[in-house]
Amino acid sequence: MAVVGNKKMNGALDKLLDRQDYLVTQANDLARSLGNLSTFEHKVLDYCFSYVKKDDDASKVYHLSALEVINHLGLNKSGDSYARVVAAFKGLNESTAIYMQSTEPDGRKGILMTSLFSHIKVIEDGEIEFGFNQLVAPYVFQLKERFYSFRLSELSQVRSKYTLALMKLWNANARGKWSDRDDPNSLPPAATIEGDLEDWEAWFLGSDEKGKPIRWPAGRFKQKAIDVAVKELARLYPNSVIDITTHTKSRHVVGYTIEFRSMHTILNMNTLVVDGRKQ
């Protein structure tokens, strides 16, 4: 039987499909869709992801305690800290909407609007239970493998959400795995990350509460997001060289390339190179 189309509906879907910033088709897209989380929410989500094992079933339910999170993040064991952890899980539940392309059995195209978590349960004794949406879980498993093979201790030192985003991109694009490092003092592998301005804004800023991609002027984005991230990573990995190249077209910034290299030396290099100039 022929499928009868609806031009007005197709047009509405096309507008949504054009927003590639938050359509999840692979693990990398899932990472980009989390750009609107706060630094604290990112760290709590990182802790949740640390429970994921590569052979987990998509329906697996995970359990942790609020006290674990408090200890991991170095917070005081106070009522305010418990409230902050609970608020972070509430924020994660509200801020992790996921949009995925779908195909009906008869060939019709659509968009599935779902969320990262199937549920989050907070119990009065501090136990927290959560599970990932079964449709999104495969991307979570891929994300864990590509973006989260470094140690939680490394993540916990990070102060800025932009640094967390860049650190995960570094890991995902590394020439070699961070998890292969037996010596915790060894250097992370080299990596090159390229993207246009919209890509970088999606990775770092995410979307607003209406699902609209957040856009900043290029100068503000460079100063408030990229510069903050690379300077903190240079502090965390002092024997690294971070080289930023700004791509322009008709004097307008259109994208960036960030290259990470490691220097095998006993001296702290802490070198940041922006458009060919050492900082």
LUMFI-821124 format. One line per 8 residues: their letters; for each residue z, x, y of C-alpha. Coordinates in nm, 3 decimals. Example, Ala and Ser with C-alpha at 12.3 -4.5 7.8 and 13.67 -1.06 7.14 Angstrom:
AS	0.780 1.230 -0.450; 0.714 1.367 -0.106
This chain:
MAVVGNKK	0.000 0.000 0.000; -0.088 0.133 0.345; 0.190 0.227 0.585; 0.161 0.042 0.915; 0.262 0.261 1.207; 0.447 0.167 1.524; 0.308 0.366 1.817; 0.606 0.304 2.042
MNGALDKL	0.850 0.408 1.770; 0.639 0.712 1.684; 0.645 0.814 2.049; 1.024 0.784 2.060; 1.057 0.999 1.747; 0.810 1.255 1.882; 1.030 1.305 2.189; 1.327 1.371 1.964
LDRQDYLV	1.123 1.595 1.734; 1.019 1.804 2.034; 1.381 1.906 2.077; 1.367 2.182 1.821; 1.694 2.317 1.959; 1.898 2.086 1.742; 1.672 1.985 1.456; 1.818 2.158 1.150
TQANDLAR	1.566 2.280 0.893; 1.730 2.610 0.793; 2.056 2.800 0.822; 1.945 2.965 1.146; 1.898 2.623 1.306; 2.247 2.521 1.195; 2.388 2.829 1.370; 2.202 2.735 1.687
SLGNLSTF	2.329 2.377 1.673; 2.689 2.500 1.703; 2.638 2.661 2.043; 2.834 2.395 2.231; 3.166 2.468 2.057; 3.450 2.632 2.247; 3.566 2.982 2.152; 3.874 2.841 1.980
EHKVLDYC	3.669 2.579 1.791; 3.430 2.854 1.680; 3.719 3.056 1.538; 3.865 2.756 1.355; 3.520 2.677 1.213; 3.482 3.042 1.108; 3.809 3.009 0.921; 3.681 2.696 0.747
FSYVKKDD	3.360 2.875 0.651; 3.565 3.159 0.501; 3.668 2.919 0.224; 3.308 2.865 0.117; 3.194 3.047 -0.197; 2.828 3.089 -0.284; 2.859 2.894 -0.609; 3.048 2.599 -0.453
DASKVYHL	2.925 2.249 -0.521; 2.809 2.048 -0.220; 3.082 1.791 -0.286; 3.367 2.046 -0.294; 3.677 1.956 -0.092; 3.873 2.237 0.073; 4.242 2.258 0.163; 4.423 2.478 0.409
SALEVINH	4.732 2.458 0.627; 4.763 2.454 1.003; 5.012 2.740 0.968; 4.742 2.955 0.806; 4.516 2.904 1.105; 4.801 2.973 1.348; 4.888 3.298 1.170; 4.524 3.403 1.145
LGLNKSGD	4.467 3.354 1.518; 4.796 3.522 1.613; 4.948 3.215 1.778; 5.318 3.138 1.816; 5.457 2.898 1.556; 5.522 2.623 1.807; 5.443 2.258 1.849; 5.181 2.348 2.108
SYARVVAA	5.001 2.572 1.858; 4.996 2.298 1.594; 4.863 2.056 1.855; 4.596 2.305 1.953; 4.478 2.346 1.593; 4.467 1.969 1.539; 4.274 1.928 1.866; 4.026 2.194 1.749
FKGLNEST	3.956 2.001 1.428; 3.913 1.685 1.634; 3.667 1.873 1.854; 3.479 2.002 1.551; 3.450 1.651 1.415; 3.312 1.524 1.746; 3.089 1.819 1.839; 2.899 1.897 1.519
AIYMQSTE	2.635 1.626 1.515; 2.337 1.738 1.304; 1.979 1.612 1.332; 1.743 1.669 1.040; 1.384 1.570 0.970; 1.346 1.325 0.683; 1.064 1.186 0.472; 1.080 0.846 0.305
PDGRKGIL	0.946 0.797 -0.052; 0.639 0.625 0.094; 0.565 0.918 0.323; 0.706 0.787 0.650; 0.862 1.052 0.871; 1.199 1.011 1.037; 1.507 1.181 1.174; 1.840 1.176 0.994
MTSLFSHI	2.139 1.176 1.230; 2.446 1.304 1.051; 2.729 1.554 1.100; 2.851 1.884 0.961; 3.166 1.747 0.799; 3.187 1.461 0.552; 3.552 1.424 0.653; 3.850 1.603 0.802
KVIEDGEI	4.198 1.487 0.708; 4.513 1.610 0.884; 4.844 1.535 0.709; 5.189 1.529 0.869; 5.319 1.832 0.674; 5.041 2.047 0.821; 4.795 2.031 0.533; 4.431 1.997 0.638
EFGFNQLV	4.161 1.876 0.403; 3.790 1.892 0.480; 3.453 1.865 0.315; 3.099 1.929 0.433; 2.832 1.662 0.442; 2.642 1.693 0.114; 2.307 1.685 0.295; 2.412 1.970 0.526
APYVFQLK	2.612 2.172 0.269; 2.311 2.374 0.143; 2.260 2.508 0.496; 2.631 2.589 0.518; 2.604 2.797 0.200; 2.299 2.979 0.343; 2.483 3.026 0.672; 2.782 3.181 0.495
ERFYSFRL	2.553 3.425 0.317; 2.353 3.528 0.626; 2.587 3.488 0.922; 2.937 3.532 0.781; 2.927 3.837 0.557; 3.152 4.028 0.794; 3.531 4.017 0.785; 3.743 3.746 0.940
SELSQVRS	3.950 4.022 1.098; 3.643 4.123 1.297; 3.584 3.766 1.415; 3.948 3.717 1.515; 3.927 4.000 1.770; 3.649 3.833 1.966; 3.743 3.664 2.294; 3.419 3.498 2.406
KYTLALMK	3.216 3.229 2.230; 2.903 3.412 2.346; 3.019 3.726 2.169; 3.076 3.526 1.852; 2.724 3.385 1.874; 2.569 3.728 1.931; 2.780 3.885 1.657; 2.655 3.629 1.406
LWNANARG	2.296 3.679 1.518; 2.345 4.055 1.475; 2.469 3.994 1.123; 2.186 3.755 1.039; 1.916 3.997 1.158; 2.077 4.319 1.033; 1.873 4.568 0.838; 2.128 4.583 0.559
KWSDRDDP	2.441 4.377 0.490; 2.769 4.418 0.671; 2.944 4.317 0.348; 2.817 4.638 0.182; 3.057 4.841 0.393; 3.339 4.963 0.168; 3.500 5.156 0.451; 3.630 4.919 0.723
NSLPPAAT	3.568 5.197 0.977; 3.203 5.239 0.884; 2.930 5.131 1.121; 2.743 4.799 1.108; 2.369 4.820 1.038; 2.096 4.818 1.301; 1.933 4.496 1.411; 1.678 4.360 1.656
IEGDLEDW	1.700 4.007 1.793; 1.410 3.859 1.987; 1.377 3.519 2.146; 1.253 3.333 2.450; 1.498 3.211 2.713; 1.523 2.867 2.549; 1.608 3.025 2.214; 1.889 3.231 2.364
EAWFLGSD	2.026 2.932 2.556; 2.023 2.725 2.237; 2.212 2.996 2.048; 2.470 3.046 2.320; 2.500 2.712 2.501; 2.398 2.440 2.255; 2.357 2.086 2.384; 2.557 1.839 2.588
EKGKPIRW	2.731 1.525 2.464; 2.400 1.335 2.479; 2.222 1.593 2.263; 2.026 1.735 2.557; 1.980 2.116 2.547; 2.191 2.292 2.809; 1.987 2.500 3.052; 2.115 2.756 3.303
PAGRFKQK	1.923 2.954 3.565; 1.813 3.282 3.407; 2.030 3.494 3.638; 2.344 3.296 3.564; 2.273 3.296 3.190; 2.223 3.672 3.184; 2.542 3.740 3.381; 2.775 3.480 3.230
AIDVAVKE	2.657 3.478 2.867; 2.449 3.775 2.753; 2.628 4.039 2.963; 2.970 3.909 2.856; 2.869 3.920 2.490; 2.713 4.265 2.482; 2.995 4.426 2.682; 3.257 4.288 2.444
LARLYPNS	3.057 4.400 2.139; 3.024 4.746 2.293; 3.404 4.753 2.321; 3.455 4.631 1.964; 3.198 4.875 1.817; 3.225 5.182 2.043; 2.986 5.396 1.839; 2.702 5.154 1.889
VIDITTHT	2.411 5.150 2.132; 2.304 4.807 2.255; 1.966 4.799 2.426; 1.867 4.485 2.621; 1.508 4.429 2.731; 1.431 4.143 2.969; 1.085 3.990 2.930; 0.925 3.844 3.242
KSRHVVGY	0.606 3.659 3.329; 0.502 3.623 3.692; 0.850 3.743 3.793; 1.018 3.470 3.588; 1.245 3.562 3.296; 1.094 3.425 2.975; 1.310 3.592 2.709; 1.515 3.886 2.584
TIEFRSMH	1.515 4.144 2.307; 1.848 4.297 2.208; 1.849 4.600 1.979; 2.162 4.731 1.806; 2.186 5.087 1.682; 2.478 5.296 1.555; 2.557 5.657 1.643; 2.722 5.873 1.374
TILNMNTL	2.958 6.069 1.595; 3.330 6.118 1.642; 3.288 6.037 2.011; 3.293 5.683 2.145; 2.941 5.617 2.270; 2.998 5.264 2.401; 2.645 5.274 2.544; 2.479 4.968 2.691
VVDGRKQ	2.116 4.999 2.802; 1.967 4.721 3.015; 1.590 4.738 3.078; 1.591 5.114 3.021; 1.898 5.195 3.235; 2.235 5.303 3.097; 2.524 5.092 3.222
